[in-house]
Amino acid sequence: MNLINALILGLVQGLTEFLPVSSSAHIRIVGEFLGTGDDPGARFTAIIQLGTETAVIVYFWRDIVRIISHWFRSLFGRIPRNDPDARMGWLVIIGSIPIVVLGLLFQDAIETTFRSLWIVATTLILFGIILGLADALGSRKRTLKDLTWGHGIIYGFAQAFALIPGVSRSGGTITAGLIMGYDRPSAARYSFLLAIPAVFGSGLYELYKSVAHPCTHAAATAANAACTPEVFGGFETFAATVVAFVVGLVVIAFFMNYISRRSFLPFVLYRILLGLALIVLLATGVLNA
């Protein structure tokens, strides 16, 4: 059953990572309905995100190679430092700083308090409404060519909000882009590029911890439950990561095509309805926060 549950969560991760609906919230919620009665955990979530982020690298491979190449060449003066792709490299680096700093400062809360389903329900609704307003009122006149250093930092702090399940990494950064006047495809593209260092850094760090300091039921008992036992083993986590990669690659292609022609309204309504349903389930005792 653990393998089946892990595969289901990998599917959920692939389906929701790139949509502005919060994959971590869905992993948290679905994990409650799989019969284990356990939260899959921030560690498991961070590791399987390596699968979906690998899908980003595959989908945007040419852009990523060009950006990295121009960034390195600009360091040695082979191309101007204000080259758009070299500049994009710096913007991704600078925009990644907030989530790294805040992730380390609030690591304990991220792995415990922030995973309360009451918080998940609230952020799903609140940030869904903000996304809807940003999409309806934003000018959508700017493209990535108009991206400034200040805007890059704002994007970075918006991404950092995704440390709280329910906010959504793509949703937070896309919302920030829409508020600043960027069009939907540009906001989404930069959101996906910006996530690469943060997600890989977090995923690889959690992967290292799971190998170097595994938290098993025995370890938790010995440490007087100082750590939460991991629900899934290495093979189950790997299988979930592979599923997340395959499904995520398909979803990226769908999402980029969708937002070039349509609004975010369906995702806004979905977030609000899911949040309200979650509140009802918590209030009636069907789910434990």
N, C-alpha and C positions, 0 to 999 in steps of 0.2 A: 504493500500500500504506500509506503514511503516513496518508492520510485514513481508510482502513478501520480501521487500528490505533487511531487517535484516537477514532473512533466507538465501538469496542469498549471502550476505556478509559472513555469517557463513560458507557456503559451500566453498566460495573462500578461507577463512582463513584455513579451514581444508585441502583443496587441495594444498595450497602453503606454509604453515608454515615450512614443513620439507624438501621441495625441495629448492635448492639454487637459487631461483628466486625472493625472497623477498615478503613475504605475506603482509607486510605493504604497499608496493608499489601497489600491486594488489587491496588491500582494497581501497587505495586512488584513483586509476584509475577507478575501477568498480563503486565506489561511485558517480563518475561524470556522469555515464551513466544510473543511475537508475531513473532519472526523478525528483529527489529532487533538483538537482543543488547544493547540499551541500557536503562538505568534511565530511565523517563520523566522523573524528576527532581522535586525538591520544588517547583520553580517551576510546572511544568505542573500538578502535583497541586493546588497552592494556587489556581491560576486557575480550574480547572474546578470547584472547590468553590463558586465564586460561583454556579454554576448550581443546585446542590442547596440552597444557602442562600437563593437567591431563591425556591425552592419552599417553604421554611419561612415566608418572609414572606407568600406567597400563602395558604398553609394557615392560618396564625395571624393573618391580616390584621386581623381585628376586635380581637383581643387586643392586638396590637402598637400599633394606632392608639389604643386606649383607654389603654394604659400610657403611651405618649409624651404624649398629651394631658393626662392627670392629672399626670404628672411635671412638665411645663411649668407647669401651673396652680398646682401646689403651690409652685413657686419664687416666685410672686407673691402667695401667700397666698389664692388664690381657692378652694382646697380645703385641708383639713387635711394637714399633711405626713406624718401617719401613715395617710393613705388607702392601702388595700391596693395599688392599682395604681401610685400614686406611689412607694410603698415598693419595689414590684417593679422600677421603673425604676432606683432607686438600687442595688438588689441586683444587677441585671444589670451595671451600670457597675462596681461594686466587684468583682464576681466575674470581670470581664474583665481586671482588672489583672495577676494572676499570669501568665497566658499571654502577655500583651504584654511584660512585663519579661523573663521567662525566654526567650521567643522571640527577643528582641533579643540577650540575653546569650549564648545558645547557638546563634545562627544558623548559624555555620559547621558545628558538629557536627550540627545538624538536617539540613543539606543534604548531609552526607557520611557521617560515622561512624554516625549513628543509622539510616541507611538500609541497613546491613548486614543481609542476610537471616538471619544467625544471631541478631541482636538481634530481628528481626521474629518469628522462630519462638519465641524465648524469651518475648517479651511476649504473644504470642497465647495460649500455654499458661498462663503465670503469671496474667495478668489474667482469663483465662477461668475459672480455678479460683476466683479471688477473687470474680468476679461470681456464680458458682454458690453459693458460701457465703453471700454477702450476700443473695441472693434467697431462699435456704432458711431463713436464720436471722433476717433482718430482721423487725421487728414490723409494718411496713407500716400504721401507724396515723396517720401524719402526712400532711397535705395542704399545698398551697402557702400556705394561710393561716397555717400554723405556722412558715413559713420565717423564720429569725432572721438577724441580721447575721453571726454567727459561722458559721452553716451556709452562708450565701452565700459566704463566703471559702473554706470547705472545698471547696465545689463548684468554686470558681475554681481552686484548686490541683489538684483532680482533673482538671479540663479541661486544665490545663497538661501533664499526663502524656501527653496525646494528641500532643504534639510528637514523641513517639517512635512511629514506625510500628509497628502491632501492638497498641497499647494501646486505641485507639478513643476518639474524642471522646465519643460518646454512651455507650459502654460505661463509660468512666472516671467520668463525672459521674453516670450512673444508678447505678453501683455505690456511689458515695459517698452518694447519696440513700437507697439501700436500707439501707446500714450505719447511717445516721442515723435510720432508722425511717419514711421516706416511702413512700407506696404507689407502685406501678409507674407509673401514668399521671402522677402529680404529678412524680415524678423525671424521667420522659421529657420532659414538657412544659417544665420549667424548663431541662433540658439543651438543648433545641432553642432556647429563647429566649436562653439564655446564650451560645450559639455565634454568634449573629448578629454582634455587634460584632467578635469575634475573627476569624471567617472572612472577613468582608468586609474588615476591615483588612488581613489577611494577603494575601488574593487581590488586592486593589487595589494593594497595595504591590508584589507580584510582577509584576502587570500593568504597572505603571509602570516597573519595572526592565527588563522584557522589551522595552519600547518605547525607553526612554532608553539602556539599556546591554545590547543584545542580545549573547548569547554564541554566536557562530557558530563553525563549524569554523575559518574563517580567523582569527577573533579569538583563538580558543584557541591556534592555532599561533603567532600573532604574540606572544602573551603567554606562550609556552612552556607551554601547557596550564594556565595559571593558573585557567582557568574551564572548566566542563564544557559542551561544545556542547549546545545545545537540540535535542531530538529532533524536536519538532513546531513547525511554523510557525504564524503567526497564524490563518490560516483553519482549519487542523486543530484548533487549540485552541478556537476559537470554536464549531466544530461539536460538539466533545466537550462543551463547556459547555452547549449547548442540549439535547443528548441527556440529560445529567445532570439538568437541570432537569425535563424531562418525566417521566423515569423516577422521579426523586426524589419528585415530587409524589404519584405513585401509591403509592410505598413508605411515605411518611408516613401516609397514610390507612390502609393495611394495618396498619402497626406499631402505631399508636395503638389501633386496634380489637383487635388481637391481645393486647397486654399488659393490656388491661382484663379479660381472661378467663383468660389462660394465663401460665405461668412462662417464665423465660429459659433453661430447661434445653436446648432444642434448639440455641440459640446457643452455650451453654457447650460442649456436646459437639462442635459444628462447629469451634469455635476450637481445642480440644485436638487433634482429628484433623488439622486443617489444619497446626497447628504441628508435630505429629509427622511428618506427610508431608513437610513442608518440611525438617525435620532429616535425614530419610532421603535426600532428593534432594541436599542439600548434602554429606552424608557420602559419598555415592556418586559425587560429581562431576558429576551431571546438571545442577546449577545452580551458578553461581559467586556466592559471597556478595557 
